[in-house]
Amino acid sequence: MGLTGIDKRPVEGPVAVVAPGPKGTGEVGLAGDRVYDVAHHGGTDQAVYAYAREDLDRWAGELGRTLDNGSFGENLTTAGIDVNRALIGERWRIGPDVVLEVSGPRIPCGTFQGWLDERGWIKRFTQAAVPGPYLRVIEPGQVRASDQIEVVHRPDHQVTVELAFRAMTLEPELLPQLLVADALPEEDRERVRRRSSTG
């Protein structure tokens, strides 16, 4: 599988959340974390990857194995918020300091399949359409395991993480709907425009 940053472990105490540099540096939004596939991961629009504890629990039941926080490579495991119904551009305040903005869905890759060592994992994960969102850092600070997540802004459109994921993977006919989400990363917007114009 090669060098990878997918192996995430829970930490005790506060963790600094910072605005990383652009994609290509290996930087992400949590101090002490990084990515190694710098062409496809990390940077401003993929500073934080959130996955819901509830979704991990569902997968654990289906797979018949324990999935600890961080098992899907997320550096933020949430509870009590439906991360896949979050809108692109939605902003979350975490604790007193940090504000994050939902930028788009995580698209599964070969590293993810190799890490979980589940045959046909990419297809299975894609069909479930519960990818979890990437987020960018709007206001840096510190987060702790007990911090609450408060949605402080919801944009005026209906493009959820789940819808964006389905459009980018199995249902390309949905792609034109994504362009109303101004917070979608420019790289994704360009891909949407290109795929929409070529059918």
C-alpha positions as CSV (number, residue, x, y, z in Angstrom):
1,M,0.0,0.0,0.0
2,G,3.0,2.3,0.5
3,L,3.3,5.3,2.8
4,T,-0.2,6.6,3.9
5,G,-1.7,8.9,6.4
6,I,-5.0,7.0,6.6
7,D,-4.1,5.4,10.0
8,K,-5.8,7.8,12.5
9,R,-5.9,7.3,16.2
10,P,-8.0,9.1,18.9
11,V,-6.0,11.6,21.0
12,E,-6.5,12.9,24.5
13,G,-6.6,16.6,25.2
14,P,-6.8,19.6,22.9
15,V,-5.7,19.5,19.2
16,A,-4.8,22.6,17.2
17,V,-6.9,23.2,14.1
18,V,-5.0,25.3,11.5
19,A,-5.6,26.4,7.9
20,P,-3.3,24.3,5.8
21,G,-1.5,25.3,2.7
22,P,-2.7,24.4,-0.8
23,K,-3.0,20.8,-2.0
24,G,0.5,19.4,-2.7
25,T,2.1,20.2,0.6
26,G,0.8,17.2,2.5
27,E,-0.7,19.5,5.1
28,V,-4.1,19.1,6.6
29,G,-6.1,21.0,9.3
30,L,-5.2,19.2,12.5
31,A,-1.8,19.5,14.0
32,G,0.2,16.3,14.0
33,D,-1.8,14.9,11.0
34,R,-0.7,14.8,7.3
35,V,-1.4,13.1,4.0
36,Y,1.1,11.4,1.7
37,D,-0.8,11.2,-1.6
38,V,-0.4,15.0,-2.0
39,A,-1.9,15.0,-5.5
40,H,-5.3,13.8,-4.3
41,H,-5.6,14.7,-0.6
42,G,-5.0,17.5,1.8
43,G,-4.8,21.2,1.3
44,T,-7.3,24.0,1.9
45,D,-10.5,22.2,0.7
46,Q,-9.6,18.9,2.4
47,A,-8.3,20.2,5.7
48,V,-10.6,18.0,7.8
49,Y,-12.4,14.8,7.0
50,A,-15.4,14.1,9.2
51,Y,-17.2,10.8,9.6
52,A,-20.1,10.0,11.9
53,R,-19.8,7.5,14.8
54,E,-23.3,6.4,13.9
55,D,-22.2,5.5,10.3
56,L,-19.1,3.7,11.7
57,D,-21.3,1.7,14.0
58,R,-23.6,0.7,11.1
59,W,-20.6,-0.4,9.0
60,A,-19.2,-2.3,12.0
61,G,-22.4,-4.3,12.2
62,E,-22.4,-5.0,8.5
63,L,-18.7,-6.0,8.3
64,G,-18.7,-7.9,11.6
65,R,-15.7,-6.1,13.0
66,T,-14.8,-3.3,15.4
67,L,-14.3,0.1,13.9
68,D,-12.6,2.6,16.2
69,N,-12.8,6.3,15.8
70,G,-10.5,7.2,12.9
71,S,-11.0,3.8,11.2
72,F,-12.0,5.4,7.9
73,G,-9.1,7.8,7.9
74,E,-11.3,10.6,9.4
75,N,-9.5,13.1,11.6
76,L,-12.8,14.2,13.1
77,T,-15.3,11.6,14.3
78,T,-18.7,13.2,15.0
79,A,-21.7,12.1,17.0
80,G,-25.3,13.5,16.9
81,I,-25.0,15.2,13.5
82,D,-26.0,13.8,10.1
83,V,-22.8,14.7,8.2
84,N,-24.1,13.4,4.9
85,R,-27.1,15.7,4.9
86,A,-24.9,18.7,5.6
87,L,-25.0,21.3,2.8
88,I,-22.0,22.2,0.7
89,G,-20.9,25.5,2.3
90,E,-22.6,24.8,5.6
91,R,-20.5,26.1,8.6
92,W,-19.9,24.3,11.9
93,R,-18.6,25.9,15.1
94,I,-16.8,23.3,17.2
95,G,-16.1,24.3,20.7
96,P,-15.5,28.0,21.4
97,D,-12.9,28.7,18.7
98,V,-13.1,26.6,15.5
99,V,-15.3,27.2,12.5
100,L,-15.2,24.7,9.6
101,E,-17.0,24.8,6.2
102,V,-18.3,21.8,4.4
103,S,-16.5,21.7,1.0
104,G,-17.5,18.3,-0.5
105,P,-17.7,14.6,-0.2
106,R,-14.9,12.1,0.3
107,I,-14.5,9.9,-2.8
108,P,-13.1,6.4,-1.9
109,C,-9.7,5.4,-3.3
110,G,-7.6,2.3,-3.5
111,T,-5.7,3.2,-0.3
112,F,-9.0,3.2,1.6
113,Q,-9.8,-0.3,0.2
114,G,-6.3,-1.6,1.0
115,W,-6.5,-0.2,4.5
116,L,-9.8,-1.9,5.3
117,D,-8.8,-5.0,3.5
118,E,-12.4,-5.7,2.4
119,R,-13.0,-7.2,-1.0
120,G,-15.1,-4.9,-3.2
121,W,-15.0,-2.1,-0.6
122,I,-14.9,0.8,-3.0
123,K,-18.1,-0.4,-4.8
124,R,-19.8,-1.2,-1.5
125,F,-18.9,2.2,0.1
126,T,-20.0,4.1,-3.0
127,Q,-23.4,2.3,-3.2
128,A,-24.1,3.2,0.4
129,A,-23.6,6.9,-0.3
130,V,-22.6,7.8,3.2
131,P,-19.1,9.3,2.4
132,G,-18.7,11.9,5.1
133,P,-17.6,15.4,4.2
134,Y,-14.3,17.2,3.7
135,L,-14.2,20.6,5.4
136,R,-12.0,23.7,5.1
137,V,-10.9,25.8,8.1
138,I,-12.5,29.2,8.4
139,E,-11.5,30.1,11.9
140,P,-8.6,28.1,13.5
141,G,-8.3,27.3,17.2
142,Q,-8.4,24.1,19.3
143,V,-10.8,21.2,19.5
144,R,-11.4,18.6,22.2
145,A,-13.1,15.3,22.1
146,S,-16.1,16.6,24.2
147,D,-16.7,19.7,22.0
148,Q,-20.2,20.2,20.6
149,I,-20.8,20.9,16.9
150,E,-23.2,23.7,16.2
151,V,-24.4,24.5,12.7
152,V,-23.9,28.3,12.4
153,H,-24.7,28.8,8.7
154,R,-26.7,26.9,6.1
155,P,-26.5,28.2,2.5
156,D,-29.6,28.8,0.4
157,H,-29.5,25.7,-1.8
158,Q,-30.2,21.9,-1.4
159,V,-26.8,20.4,-2.4
160,T,-26.0,18.0,0.4
161,V,-22.8,16.0,0.8
162,E,-24.8,12.9,-0.1
163,L,-26.2,14.5,-3.3
164,A,-22.8,15.7,-4.4
165,F,-21.3,12.2,-3.8
166,R,-24.0,10.5,-5.8
167,A,-23.6,13.0,-8.7
168,M,-19.8,12.5,-8.7
169,T,-20.0,8.7,-8.6
170,L,-23.0,6.7,-9.7
171,E,-25.6,9.3,-10.9
172,P,-23.8,11.8,-13.3
173,E,-27.2,13.1,-14.4
174,L,-27.3,15.0,-11.1
175,L,-24.0,16.9,-11.8
176,P,-25.6,20.1,-13.1
177,Q,-27.4,20.5,-9.7
178,L,-24.0,20.9,-8.0
179,L,-23.1,24.2,-9.6
180,V,-25.4,26.3,-7.4
181,A,-23.1,25.3,-4.4
182,D,-20.5,28.2,-4.5
183,A,-18.5,26.5,-1.8
184,L,-17.7,23.4,-3.9
185,P,-14.0,23.5,-4.6
186,E,-13.0,24.9,-8.0
187,E,-11.3,21.7,-8.9
188,D,-14.7,19.9,-8.5
189,R,-16.7,22.6,-10.2
190,E,-14.4,22.4,-13.2
191,R,-14.9,18.6,-13.3
192,V,-18.6,19.0,-13.0
193,R,-18.7,21.5,-15.9
194,R,-16.5,19.3,-18.0
195,R,-18.5,16.1,-17.4
196,S,-21.9,17.9,-17.8
197,S,-20.9,19.4,-21.2
198,T,-19.6,16.1,-22.6
199,G,-22.7,14.1,-21.4
